Amino acid sequence: QVQLVESGGGLVQAGGSLRLSCAASGVIFNLNAMGWYRQAPGKQRELVADITTRGSTNYADSVKGRFTISRDNAKNTVYLQMNSLKPEDTAVYYCHADLRTNGGWGVSWGQGTQVTVSS
C-alpha cells in the first residue's frame, strides 16, 4: 500500500513563507510526476505545481515567481517552497504522485495539509 505523507502546513502572515514536504512510501516500482494541488472552501481543486523525474516544472500562473517546487528522487519526496504568501493562497494543499505499484499505474493523493495566510 502506498502512502503520501505531507507536512509543513500552518498559519502564516501575508508576505511570509512556508515549506511543504510530501514523502511517498510503500511498494513503488516507478514514480513519475509529483506535485501539489490545492482546494479552497467553495472552490474546485486546482493544480499548484508539478515536477517530473527529470526536474521539468509546471506552475499555476497565480503562484509563478513566488512558489518553487523541487524533489529528491532518492527519497521519493517532493517539496513546495512558498514565499510571499497571500491570503488567497489559503487552502488545503494536497500532494499527488503518478506511480506504478504491483497493481499497475495510478495516481495517489496525500491526506492534505492546511495552509492559512492571514492578512
Stockholm file with secondary structure:
# STOCKHOLM 1.0

chainA/1-119         QVQLVESGGGLVQAGGSLRLSCAASGVIFNLNAMGWYRQAPGKQRELVADITTRGSTNYADSVKGRFTISRDNAKNTVYLQMNSLKPEDTAVYYCHADLRTNGGWGVSWGQGTQVTVSS
#=GR chainA/1-119 SS CCEEEEECCEEEETTCCEEEEEEEESSCSEEEEEEEEEECTTSCCEEEEEECTTCCEEECGGGTTTEEEEEEGGGTEEEEEECSCCGGGCEEEEEEEEEEETTEEEEEECCCEEEEEEC
#=GC SS_cons         CCEEEEECCEEEETTCCEEEEEEEESSCSEEEEEEEEEECTTSCCEEEEEECTTCCEEECGGGTTTEEEEEEGGGTEEEEEECSCCGGGCEEEEEEEEEEETTEEEEEECCCEEEEEEC
//
